[in-house]
């Protein structure tokens, strides 16, 4: 399943794997990064392809419910 470009301009929510802080970023940003610096725990957190897929899948599911 590819990372949908429909979500590039959308704010997507995800949780830091270390401290569970909720982070909101554009889909295009999530797609382009391999790690991110968490504002909560100050860790460099790896963002795997599988993790990105899970975020995109969840939001696509939510968007589908609202707009289609
Ligand atoms: Zn964190």
PDB file of the backbone (N, CA, C, O) and the ligand in Angstrom, with CONECT records:
HET     ZN  A 101       1
ATOM      1  N   UNK A   1       0.860  -1.208   0.000  1.00  0.00           N
ATOM      2  CA  UNK A   1       0.000   0.000   0.000  1.00  0.00           C
ATOM      3  C   UNK A   1       0.890   1.250   0.000  1.00  0.00           C
ATOM      4  O   UNK A   1       1.673   1.421   0.934  1.00  0.00           O
ATOM      5  N   UNK A   2       0.804   2.124  -0.997  1.00  0.00           N
ATOM      6  CA  UNK A   2       1.668   3.317  -1.034  1.00  0.00           C
ATOM      7  C   UNK A   2       1.195   4.371  -0.045  1.00  0.00           C
ATOM      8  O   UNK A   2       0.070   4.321   0.452  1.00  0.00           O
ATOM      9  N   UNK A   3       2.080   5.329   0.230  1.00  0.00           N
ATOM     10  CA  UNK A   3       1.694   6.465   1.066  1.00  0.00           C
ATOM     11  C   UNK A   3       0.921   7.439   0.180  1.00  0.00           C
ATOM     12  O   UNK A   3       1.484   8.023  -0.746  1.00  0.00           O
ATOM     13  N   UNK A   4      -0.347   7.608   0.459  1.00  0.00           N
ATOM     14  CA  UNK A   4      -1.225   8.382  -0.410  1.00  0.00           C
ATOM     15  C   UNK A   4      -0.854   9.860  -0.457  1.00  0.00           C
ATOM     16  O   UNK A   4      -0.646  10.484   0.583  1.00  0.00           O
ATOM     17  N   UNK A   5      -0.772  10.420  -1.662  1.00  0.00           N
ATOM     18  CA  UNK A   5      -0.474  11.847  -1.798  1.00  0.00           C
ATOM     19  C   UNK A   5      -1.683  12.707  -1.427  1.00  0.00           C
ATOM     20  O   UNK A   5      -1.557  13.922  -1.275  1.00  0.00           O
ATOM     21  N   UNK A   6      -2.845  12.086  -1.283  1.00  0.00           N
ATOM     22  CA  UNK A   6      -4.032  12.830  -0.855  1.00  0.00           C
ATOM     23  C   UNK A   6      -3.833  13.504   0.494  1.00  0.00           C
ATOM     24  O   UNK A   6      -4.475  14.506   0.806  1.00  0.00           O
ATOM     25  N   UNK A   7      -2.941  12.941   1.280  1.00  0.00           N
ATOM     26  CA  UNK A   7      -2.770  13.430   2.655  1.00  0.00           C
ATOM     27  C   UNK A   7      -1.576  14.380   2.801  1.00  0.00           C
ATOM     28  O   UNK A   7      -1.236  14.770   3.918  1.00  0.00           O
ATOM     29  N   UNK A   8      -0.944  14.752   1.696  1.00  0.00           N
ATOM     30  CA  UNK A   8       0.239  15.628   1.763  1.00  0.00           C
ATOM     31  C   UNK A   8      -0.047  16.945   2.456  1.00  0.00           C
ATOM     32  O   UNK A   8       0.766  17.428   3.244  1.00  0.00           O
ATOM     33  N   UNK A   9      -1.201  17.526   2.165  1.00  0.00           N
ATOM     34  CA  UNK A   9      -1.538  18.840   2.710  1.00  0.00           C
ATOM     35  C   UNK A   9      -2.335  18.764   4.002  1.00  0.00           C
ATOM     36  O   UNK A   9      -2.726  19.787   4.565  1.00  0.00           O
ATOM     37  N   UNK A  10      -2.572  17.549   4.465  1.00  0.00           N
ATOM     38  CA  UNK A  10      -3.375  17.371   5.673  1.00  0.00           C
ATOM     39  C   UNK A  10      -2.480  17.280   6.909  1.00  0.00           C
ATOM     40  O   UNK A  10      -1.349  16.798   6.851  1.00  0.00           O
ATOM     41  N   UNK A  11      -3.018  17.754   8.013  1.00  0.00           N
ATOM     42  CA  UNK A  11      -2.328  17.572   9.277  1.00  0.00           C
ATOM     43  C   UNK A  11      -2.625  16.177   9.801  1.00  0.00           C
ATOM     44  O   UNK A  11      -3.778  15.807  10.022  1.00  0.00           O
ATOM     45  N   UNK A  12      -1.562  15.419   9.994  1.00  0.00           N
ATOM     46  CA  UNK A  12      -1.715  14.052  10.490  1.00  0.00           C
ATOM     47  C   UNK A  12      -1.179  13.969  11.911  1.00  0.00           C
ATOM     48  O   UNK A  12      -0.165  14.583  12.242  1.00  0.00           O
ATOM     49  N   UNK A  13      -1.865  13.208  12.738  1.00  0.00           N
ATOM     50  CA  UNK A  13      -1.449  13.034  14.124  1.00  0.00           C
ATOM     51  C   UNK A  13      -0.766  11.702  14.310  1.00  0.00           C
ATOM     52  O   UNK A  13      -1.179  10.694  13.738  1.00  0.00           O
ATOM     53  N   UNK A  14       0.270  11.702  15.103  1.00  0.00           N
ATOM     54  CA  UNK A  14       0.890  10.439  15.484  1.00  0.00           C
ATOM     55  C   UNK A  14       1.527  10.592  16.850  1.00  0.00           C
ATOM     56  O   UNK A  14       1.674  11.703  17.359  1.00  0.00           O
ATOM     57  N   UNK A  15       1.907   9.463  17.441  1.00  0.00           N
ATOM     58  CA  UNK A  15       2.477   9.484  18.775  1.00  0.00           C
ATOM     59  C   UNK A  15       3.964   9.167  18.736  1.00  0.00           C
ATOM     60  O   UNK A  15       4.412   8.301  17.984  1.00  0.00           O
ATOM     61  N   UNK A  16       4.718   9.882  19.559  1.00  0.00           N
ATOM     62  CA  UNK A  16       6.120   9.536  19.774  1.00  0.00           C
ATOM     63  C   UNK A  16       6.174   8.150  20.407  1.00  0.00           C
ATOM     64  O   UNK A  16       5.455   7.863  21.364  1.00  0.00           O
ATOM     65  N   UNK A  17       7.043   7.291  19.856  1.00  0.00           N
ATOM     66  CA  UNK A  17       7.142   5.923  20.382  1.00  0.00           C
ATOM     67  C   UNK A  17       7.805   5.897  21.752  1.00  0.00           C
ATOM     68  O   UNK A  17       7.665   4.925  22.495  1.00  0.00           O
ATOM     69  N   UNK A  18       8.524   6.961  22.088  1.00  0.00           N
ATOM     70  CA  UNK A  18       9.254   6.986  23.358  1.00  0.00           C
ATOM     71  C   UNK A  18       8.391   7.507  24.500  1.00  0.00           C
ATOM     72  O   UNK A  18       8.312   6.885  25.559  1.00  0.00           O
ATOM     73  N   UNK A  19       7.733   8.669  24.279  1.00  0.00           N
ATOM     74  CA  UNK A  19       7.021   9.324  25.391  1.00  0.00           C
ATOM     75  C   UNK A  19       5.517   9.434  25.134  1.00  0.00           C
ATOM     76  O   UNK A  19       4.788   9.972  25.967  1.00  0.00           O
ATOM     77  N   UNK A  20       5.048   8.932  23.998  1.00  0.00           N
ATOM     78  CA  UNK A  20       3.621   8.935  23.664  1.00  0.00           C
ATOM     79  C   UNK A  20       3.035  10.324  23.478  1.00  0.00           C
ATOM     80  O   UNK A  20       1.815  10.484  23.476  1.00  0.00           O
ATOM     81  N   UNK A  21       3.893  11.336  23.320  1.00  0.00           N
ATOM     82  CA  UNK A  21       3.417  12.668  23.023  1.00  0.00           C
ATOM     83  C   UNK A  21       2.740  12.667  21.653  1.00  0.00           C
ATOM     84  O   UNK A  21       3.216  12.016  20.723  1.00  0.00           O
ATOM     85  N   UNK A  22       1.631  13.395  21.532  1.00  0.00           N
ATOM     86  CA  UNK A  22       0.951  13.500  20.250  1.00  0.00           C
ATOM     87  C   UNK A  22       1.599  14.604  19.417  1.00  0.00           C
ATOM     88  O   UNK A  22       1.773  15.729  19.885  1.00  0.00           O
ATOM     89  N   UNK A  23       1.946  14.275  18.206  1.00  0.00           N
ATOM     90  CA  UNK A  23       2.629  15.192  17.298  1.00  0.00           C
ATOM     91  C   UNK A  23       1.768  15.357  16.052  1.00  0.00           C
ATOM     92  O   UNK A  23       1.203  14.387  15.548  1.00  0.00           O
ATOM     93  N   UNK A  24       1.671  16.591  15.556  1.00  0.00           N
ATOM     94  CA  UNK A  24       0.878  16.861  14.360  1.00  0.00           C
ATOM     95  C   UNK A  24       1.797  17.455  13.288  1.00  0.00           C
ATOM     96  O   UNK A  24       2.467  18.461  13.519  1.00  0.00           O
ATOM     97  N   UNK A  25       1.819  16.827  12.130  1.00  0.00           N
ATOM     98  CA  UNK A  25       2.653  17.296  11.024  1.00  0.00           C
ATOM     99  C   UNK A  25       1.922  17.046   9.703  1.00  0.00           C
ATOM    100  O   UNK A  25       1.019  16.213   9.627  1.00  0.00           O
ATOM    101  N   UNK A  26       2.324  17.771   8.676  1.00  0.00           N
ATOM    102  CA  UNK A  26       1.775  17.543   7.341  1.00  0.00           C
ATOM    103  C   UNK A  26       2.168  16.160   6.826  1.00  0.00           C
ATOM    104  O   UNK A  26       3.230  15.634   7.158  1.00  0.00           O
ATOM    105  N   UNK A  27       1.297  15.592   6.018  1.00  0.00           N
ATOM    106  CA  UNK A  27       1.591  14.304   5.409  1.00  0.00           C
ATOM    107  C   UNK A  27       2.881  14.307   4.608  1.00  0.00           C
ATOM    108  O   UNK A  27       3.634  13.334   4.634  1.00  0.00           O
ATOM    109  N   UNK A  28       3.139  15.401   3.893  1.00  0.00           N
ATOM    110  CA  UNK A  28       4.348  15.483   3.069  1.00  0.00           C
ATOM    111  C   UNK A  28       5.603  15.452   3.934  1.00  0.00           C
ATOM    112  O   UNK A  28       6.618  14.882   3.534  1.00  0.00           O
ATOM    113  N   UNK A  29       5.542  16.053   5.104  1.00  0.00           N
ATOM    114  CA  UNK A  29       6.685  16.063   6.035  1.00  0.00           C
ATOM    115  C   UNK A  29       6.930  14.647   6.552  1.00  0.00           C
ATOM    116  O   UNK A  29       8.065  14.170   6.572  1.00  0.00           O
ATOM    117  N   UNK A  30       5.867  13.989   6.963  1.00  0.00           N
ATOM    118  CA  UNK A  30       5.999  12.620   7.476  1.00  0.00           C
ATOM    119  C   UNK A  30       6.602  11.714   6.406  1.00  0.00           C
ATOM    120  O   UNK A  30       7.454  10.873   6.693  1.00  0.00           O
ATOM    121  N   UNK A  31       6.151  11.898   5.190  1.00  0.00           N
ATOM    122  CA  UNK A  31       6.610  11.048   4.095  1.00  0.00           C
ATOM    123  C   UNK A  31       8.108  11.230   3.829  1.00  0.00           C
ATOM    124  O   UNK A  31       8.789  10.285   3.431  1.00  0.00           O
ATOM    125  N   UNK A  32       8.612  12.437   4.047  1.00  0.00           N
ATOM    126  CA  UNK A  32       9.980  12.754   3.639  1.00  0.00           C
ATOM    127  C   UNK A  32      11.037  12.464   4.695  1.00  0.00           C
ATOM    128  O   UNK A  32      12.224  12.408   4.374  1.00  0.00           O
ATOM    129  N   UNK A  33      10.634  12.280   5.947  1.00  0.00           N
ATOM    130  CA  UNK A  33      11.629  12.141   7.006  1.00  0.00           C
ATOM    131  C   UNK A  33      11.928  10.674   7.325  1.00  0.00           C
ATOM    132  O   UNK A  33      11.128   9.784   7.037  1.00  0.00           O
ATOM    133  N   UNK A  34      13.083  10.449   7.918  1.00  0.00           N
ATOM    134  CA  UNK A  34      13.431   9.097   8.388  1.00  0.00           C
ATOM    135  C   UNK A  34      13.477   9.046   9.917  1.00  0.00           C
ATOM    136  O   UNK A  34      13.258   8.003  10.533  1.00  0.00           O
ATOM    137  N   UNK A  35      13.767  10.206  10.505  1.00  0.00           N
ATOM    138  CA  UNK A  35      13.711  10.338  11.961  1.00  0.00           C
ATOM    139  C   UNK A  35      13.133  11.713  12.264  1.00  0.00           C
ATOM    140  O   UNK A  35      13.114  12.585  11.395  1.00  0.00           O
ATOM    141  N   UNK A  36      12.667  11.908  13.478  1.00  0.00           N
ATOM    142  CA  UNK A  36      12.249  13.259  13.876  1.00  0.00           C
ATOM    143  C   UNK A  36      12.695  13.517  15.305  1.00  0.00           C
ATOM    144  O   UNK A  36      12.905  12.590  16.087  1.00  0.00           O
ATOM    145  N   UNK A  37      12.835  14.795  15.630  1.00  0.00           N
ATOM    146  CA  UNK A  37      13.208  15.206  16.974  1.00  0.00           C
ATOM    147  C   UNK A  37      11.936  15.482  17.743  1.00  0.00           C
ATOM    148  O   UNK A  37      11.198  16.414  17.422  1.00  0.00           O
ATOM    149  N   UNK A  38      11.677  14.679  18.752  1.00  0.00           N
ATOM    150  CA  UNK A  38      10.463  14.854  19.542  1.00  0.00           C
ATOM    151  C   UNK A  38      10.622  16.042  20.482  1.00  0.00           C
ATOM    152  O   UNK A  38      11.652  16.197  21.138  1.00  0.00           O
ATOM    153  N   UNK A  39       9.574  16.892  20.538  1.00  0.00           N
ATOM    154  CA  UNK A  39       9.608  18.059  21.408  1.00  0.00           C
ATOM    155  C   UNK A  39       9.423  17.672  22.866  1.00  0.00           C
ATOM    156  O   UNK A  39       9.803  18.422  23.765  1.00  0.00           O
ATOM    157  N   UNK A  40       8.843  16.507  23.100  1.00  0.00           N
ATOM    158  CA  UNK A  40       8.549  16.082  24.462  1.00  0.00           C
ATOM    159  C   UNK A  40       9.749  15.482  25.161  1.00  0.00           C
ATOM    160  O   UNK A  40      10.151  15.943  26.230  1.00  0.00           O
ATOM    161  N   UNK A  41      10.328  14.438  24.548  1.00  0.00           N
ATOM    162  CA  UNK A  41      11.413  13.719  25.211  1.00  0.00           C
ATOM    163  C   UNK A  41      12.781  14.066  24.617  1.00  0.00           C
ATOM    164  O   UNK A  41      13.802  13.538  25.059  1.00  0.00           O
ATOM    165  N   UNK A  42      12.802  14.955  23.613  1.00  0.00           N
ATOM    166  CA  UNK A  42      14.055  15.411  23.000  1.00  0.00           C
ATOM    167  C   UNK A  42      14.846  14.270  22.376  1.00  0.00           C
ATOM    168  O   UNK A  42      16.066  14.361  22.235  1.00  0.00           O
ATOM    169  N   UNK A  43      14.166  13.212  22.008  1.00  0.00           N
ATOM    170  CA  UNK A  43      14.850  12.082  21.386  1.00  0.00           C
ATOM    171  C   UNK A  43      14.781  12.185  19.880  1.00  0.00           C
ATOM    172  O   UNK A  43      13.846  12.754  19.315  1.00  0.00           O
ATOM    173  N   UNK A  44      15.787  11.624  19.245  1.00  0.00           N
ATOM    174  CA  UNK A  44      15.739  11.420  17.807  1.00  0.00           C
ATOM    175  C   UNK A  44      15.011  10.096  17.586  1.00  0.00           C
ATOM    176  O   UNK A  44      15.563   9.024  17.835  1.00  0.00           O
ATOM    177  N   UNK A  45      13.779  10.182  17.119  1.00  0.00           N
ATOM    178  CA  UNK A  45      12.931   8.994  17.041  1.00  0.00           C
ATOM    179  C   UNK A  45      12.876   8.500  15.602  1.00  0.00           C
ATOM    180  O   UNK A  45      12.564   9.272  14.696  1.00  0.00           O
ATOM    181  N   UNK A  46      13.173   7.233  15.382  1.00  0.00           N
ATOM    182  CA  UNK A  46      13.095   6.700  14.020  1.00  0.00           C
ATOM    183  C   UNK A  46      11.664   6.612  13.532  1.00  0.00           C
ATOM    184  O   UNK A  46      10.768   6.220  14.280  1.00  0.00           O
ATOM    185  N   UNK A  47      11.449   6.974  12.281  1.00  0.00           N
ATOM    186  CA  UNK A  47      10.125   6.859  11.670  1.00  0.00           C
ATOM    187  C   UNK A  47      10.243   5.856  10.525  1.00  0.00           C
ATOM    188  O   UNK A  47      10.696   6.191   9.431  1.00  0.00           O
ATOM    189  N   UNK A  48       9.838   4.652  10.792  1.00  0.00           N
ATOM    190  CA  UNK A  48       9.973   3.591   9.778  1.00  0.00           C
ATOM    191  C   UNK A  48       8.856   3.690   8.748  1.00  0.00           C
ATOM    192  O   UNK A  48       7.833   4.338   8.972  1.00  0.00           O
ATOM    193  N   UNK A  49       9.075   3.039   7.627  1.00  0.00           N
ATOM    194  CA  UNK A  49       8.044   3.021   6.586  1.00  0.00           C
ATOM    195  C   UNK A  49       6.750   2.411   7.122  1.00  0.00           C
ATOM    196  O   UNK A  49       5.652   2.873   6.811  1.00  0.00           O
ATOM    197  N   UNK A  50       6.901   1.372   7.928  1.00  0.00           N
ATOM    198  CA  UNK A  50       5.719   0.729   8.504  1.00  0.00           C
ATOM    199  C   UNK A  50       4.930   1.668   9.405  1.00  0.00           C
ATOM    200  O   UNK A  50       3.699   1.657   9.420  1.00  0.00           O
ATOM    201  N   UNK A  51       5.668   2.481  10.155  1.00  0.00           N
ATOM    202  CA  UNK A  51       5.027   3.444  11.033  1.00  0.00           C
ATOM    203  C   UNK A  51       4.285   4.510  10.208  1.00  0.00           C
ATOM    204  O   UNK A  51       3.156   4.886  10.524  1.00  0.00           O
ATOM    205  N   UNK A  52       4.948   4.983   9.148  1.00  0.00           N
ATOM    206  CA  UNK A  52       4.307   5.963   8.255  1.00  0.00           C
ATOM    207  C   UNK A  52       3.035   5.392   7.645  1.00  0.00           C
ATOM    208  O   UNK A  52       2.004   6.062   7.585  1.00  0.00           O
ATOM    209  N   UNK A  53       3.123   4.158   7.199  1.00  0.00           N
ATOM    210  CA  UNK A  53       1.951   3.510   6.604  1.00  0.00           C
ATOM    211  C   UNK A  53       0.791   3.474   7.581  1.00  0.00           C
ATOM    212  O   UNK A  53      -0.353   3.746   7.216  1.00  0.00           O
ATOM    213  N   UNK A  54       1.095   3.137   8.825  1.00  0.00           N
ATOM    214  CA  UNK A  54       0.050   3.044   9.844  1.00  0.00           C
ATOM    215  C   UNK A  54      -0.614   4.405  10.053  1.00  0.00           C
ATOM    216  O   UNK A  54      -1.833   4.488  10.199  1.00  0.00           O
ATOM    217  N   UNK A  55       0.194   5.476  10.067  1.00  0.00           N
ATOM    218  CA  UNK A  55      -0.354   6.828  10.239  1.00  0.00           C
ATOM    219  C   UNK A  55      -1.242   7.190   9.044  1.00  0.00           C
ATOM    220  O   UNK A  55      -2.364   7.666   9.215  1.00  0.00           O
ATOM    221  N   UNK A  56      -0.730   6.960   7.848  1.00  0.00           N
ATOM    222  CA  UNK A  56      -1.496   7.301   6.639  1.00  0.00           C
ATOM    223  C   UNK A  56      -2.783   6.477   6.554  1.00  0.00           C
ATOM    224  O   UNK A  56      -3.847   7.000   6.223  1.00  0.00           O
ATOM    225  N   UNK A  57      -2.669   5.204   6.853  1.00  0.00           N
ATOM    226  CA  UNK A  57      -3.839   4.331   6.793  1.00  0.00           C
ATOM    227  C   UNK A  57      -4.933   4.816   7.732  1.00  0.00           C
ATOM    228  O   UNK A  57      -6.107   4.863   7.367  1.00  0.00           O
ATOM    229  N   UNK A  58      -4.531   5.179   8.953  1.00  0.00           N
ATOM    230  CA  UNK A  58      -5.516   5.598   9.947  1.00  0.00           C
ATOM    231  C   UNK A  58      -6.226   6.860   9.483  1.00  0.00           C
ATOM    232  O   UNK A  58      -7.445   6.979   9.608  1.00  0.00           O
ATOM    233  N   UNK A  59      -5.446   7.816   8.940  1.00  0.00           N
ATOM    234  CA  UNK A  59      -6.058   9.078   8.540  1.00  0.00           C
ATOM    235  C   UNK A  59      -6.898   8.935   7.274  1.00  0.00           C
ATOM    236  O   UNK A  59      -7.918   9.606   7.117  1.00  0.00           O
ATOM    237  N   UNK A  60      -6.466   8.062   6.379  1.00  0.00           N
ATOM    238  CA  UNK A  60      -7.245   7.843   5.170  1.00  0.00           C
ATOM    239  C   UNK A  60      -8.591   7.237   5.539  1.00  0.00           C
ATOM    240  O   UNK A  60      -9.620   7.559   4.945  1.00  0.00           O
ATOM    241  N   UNK A  61      -8.564   6.364   6.517  1.00  0.00           N
ATOM    242  CA  UNK A  61      -9.782   5.739   7.008  1.00  0.00           C
ATOM    243  C   UNK A  61     -10.711   6.795   7.615  1.00  0.00           C
ATOM    244  O   UNK A  61     -11.912   6.799   7.348  1.00  0.00           O
ATOM    245  N   UNK A  62     -10.152   7.679   8.427  1.00  0.00           N
ATOM    246  CA  UNK A  62     -10.946   8.737   9.052  1.00  0.00           C
ATOM    247  C   UNK A  62     -11.495   9.696   8.002  1.00  0.00           C
ATOM    248  O   UNK A  62     -12.668  10.067   8.047  1.00  0.00           O
ATOM    249  N   UNK A  63     -10.646  10.096   7.056  1.00  0.00           N
ATOM    250  CA  UNK A  63     -11.065  11.035   6.010  1.00  0.00           C
ATOM    251  C   UNK A  63     -12.178  10.428   5.169  1.00  0.00           C
ATOM    252  O   UNK A  63     -13.131  11.111   4.793  1.00  0.00           O
ATOM    253  N   UNK A  64     -12.048   9.142   4.880  1.00  0.00           N
ATOM    254  CA  UNK A  64     -13.043   8.455   4.076  1.00  0.00           C
ATOM    255  C   UNK A  64     -14.408   8.478   4.725  1.00  0.00           C
ATOM    256  O   UNK A  64     -15.424   8.621   4.045  1.00  0.00           O
ATOM    257  N   UNK A  65     -14.432   8.338   6.024  1.00  0.00           N
ATOM    258  CA  UNK A  65     -15.696   8.358   6.753  1.00  0.00           C
ATOM    259  C   UNK A  65     -16.382   9.714   6.660  1.00  0.00           C
ATOM    260  O   UNK A  65     -17.604   9.798   6.532  1.00  0.00           O
ATOM    261  N   UNK A  66     -15.569  10.792   6.727  1.00  0.00           N
ATOM    262  CA  UNK A  66     -16.144  12.132   6.757  1.00  0.00           C
ATOM    263  C   UNK A  66     -16.580  12.634   5.393  1.00  0.00           C
ATOM    264  O   UNK A  66     -17.650  13.230   5.266  1.00  0.00           O
ATOM    265  N   UNK A  67     -15.763  12.402   4.367  1.00  0.00           N
ATOM    266  CA  UNK A  67     -15.962  13.128   3.117  1.00  0.00           C
ATOM    267  C   UNK A  67     -16.510  12.264   1.979  1.00  0.00           C
ATOM    268  O   UNK A  67     -16.813  12.788   0.908  1.00  0.00           O
ATOM    269  N   UNK A  68     -16.642  10.953   2.190  1.00  0.00           N
ATOM    270  CA  UNK A  68     -17.103  10.136   1.060  1.00  0.00           C
ATOM    271  C   UNK A  68     -18.343   9.309   1.419  1.00  0.00           C
ATOM    272  O   UNK A  68     -18.855   8.570   0.579  1.00  0.00           O
TER     273      UNK A  68
HETATM  274 ZN    ZN A 101       8.939  11.791  22.686  1.00  0.00          ZN
END
